[in-house]
């Protein structure tokens, strides 16, 4: 799962990990991506982390924003 590799050790708490993993999963589903080893998934993971860092904390809202930015919608 590429998103976990992107977390800075000691900089993220378990609640944030769970929230980001949920947002990442929702986004992949919205974009119909199945293979988490696909290099595109790393771009999605970075986008999800960036959206959360900018202040959006609801996993579904993060996923919606990320999917729209990649041209997908649900």
C-alpha positions as a LaTeX table, in Angstrom:
\begin{tabular}{lrrr}
\hline
Residue & $x$ (\AA) & $y$ (\AA) & $z$ (\AA) \\
\hline
Unk1 & 0.00 & 0.00 & 0.00 \\
Unk2 & 1.86 & 3.11 & $-1.20$ \\
Unk3 & 0.30 & 5.64 & 1.18 \\
Unk4 & 1.88 & 4.11 & 4.29 \\
Unk5 & 5.36 & 4.50 & 2.79 \\
Unk6 & 4.77 & 8.24 & 2.54 \\
Unk7 & 4.06 & 8.86 & 6.21 \\
Unk8 & 6.84 & 10.54 & 8.15 \\
Unk9 & 7.72 & 8.43 & 11.15 \\
Unk10 & 6.79 & 10.07 & 14.41 \\
Unk11 & 4.95 & 12.87 & 12.60 \\
Unk12 & 1.56 & 11.18 & 12.26 \\
Unk13 & $-0.71$ & 9.71 & 14.91 \\
Unk14 & $-2.79$ & 6.52 & 14.55 \\
Unk15 & $-6.01$ & 8.47 & 13.97 \\
Unk16 & $-4.45$ & 10.33 & 11.07 \\
Unk17 & $-3.13$ & 7.06 & 9.63 \\
Unk18 & $-6.63$ & 5.57 & 9.74 \\
Unk19 & $-8.22$ & 8.70 & 8.25 \\
Unk20 & $-5.68$ & 8.88 & 5.41 \\
Unk21 & $-5.97$ & 5.18 & 4.65 \\
Unk22 & $-9.76$ & 5.49 & 4.45 \\
Unk23 & $-9.51$ & 8.55 & 2.21 \\
Unk24 & $-6.99$ & 6.76 & $-0.01$ \\
Unk25 & $-9.22$ & 3.70 & $-0.31$ \\
Unk26 & $-12.27$ & 5.83 & $-1.12$ \\
Unk27 & $-10.29$ & 7.73 & $-3.76$ \\
Unk28 & $-8.98$ & 4.56 & $-5.41$ \\
Unk29 & $-12.52$ & 3.21 & $-5.53$ \\
Unk30 & $-13.81$ & 6.45 & $-7.07$ \\
Unk31 & $-11.13$ & 6.25 & $-9.74$ \\
Unk32 & $-11.72$ & 2.51 & $-10.31$ \\
Unk33 & $-8.12$ & 1.71 & $-9.38$ \\
Unk34 & $-7.50$ & $-1.80$ & $-8.06$ \\
Unk35 & $-3.76$ & $-2.40$ & $-8.29$ \\
Unk36 & $-2.17$ & $-0.48$ & $-5.42$ \\
Unk37 & 1.25 & $-1.16$ & $-6.94$ \\
Unk38 & 0.32 & 0.95 & $-9.97$ \\
Unk39 & 2.62 & 4.02 & $-9.97$ \\
Unk40 & $-0.43$ & 6.24 & $-10.41$ \\
Unk41 & $-1.57$ & 5.15 & $-6.93$ \\
Unk42 & 1.45 & 6.87 & $-5.41$ \\
Unk43 & 0.37 & 10.12 & $-7.06$ \\
Unk44 & $-3.11$ & 9.59 & $-5.61$ \\
Unk45 & $-1.62$ & 8.92 & $-2.16$ \\
Unk46 & 0.45 & 12.11 & $-2.30$ \\
Unk47 & $-2.63$ & 14.09 & $-3.35$ \\
Unk48 & $-4.69$ & 12.63 & $-0.47$ \\
Unk49 & $-1.97$ & 13.53 & 2.03 \\
Unk50 & $-1.72$ & 17.04 & 0.59 \\
Unk51 & $-5.46$ & 17.64 & 0.80 \\
Unk52 & $-5.51$ & 16.47 & 4.41 \\
Unk53 & $-2.50$ & 18.66 & 5.24 \\
Unk54 & $-4.30$ & 21.66 & 3.73 \\
Unk55 & $-7.06$ & 21.29 & 6.29 \\
Unk56 & $-9.68$ & 18.86 & 4.97 \\
Unk57 & $-10.04$ & 16.00 & 7.44 \\
Unk58 & $-13.15$ & 14.06 & 6.43 \\
Unk59 & $-12.03$ & 10.95 & 4.47 \\
Unk60 & $-14.96$ & 11.07 & 2.04 \\
Unk61 & $-14.46$ & 14.78 & 1.38 \\
Unk62 & $-10.73$ & 14.22 & 0.83 \\
Unk63 & $-11.55$ & 11.42 & $-1.61$ \\
Unk64 & $-14.07$ & 13.57 & $-3.47$ \\
Unk65 & $-11.60$ & 16.42 & $-3.89$ \\
Unk66 & $-8.77$ & 14.09 & $-4.94$ \\
Unk67 & $-10.93$ & 12.20 & $-7.45$ \\
Unk68 & $-12.10$ & 15.47 & $-9.02$ \\
Unk69 & $-8.51$ & 16.66 & $-9.33$ \\
Unk70 & $-7.65$ & 13.47 & $-11.22$ \\
Unk71 & $-10.68$ & 13.83 & $-13.49$ \\
Unk72 & $-12.87$ & 11.25 & $-11.80$ \\
Unk73 & $-16.12$ & 11.64 & $-9.97$ \\
Unk74 & $-18.57$ & 9.45 & $-8.22$ \\
\hline
\end{tabular}
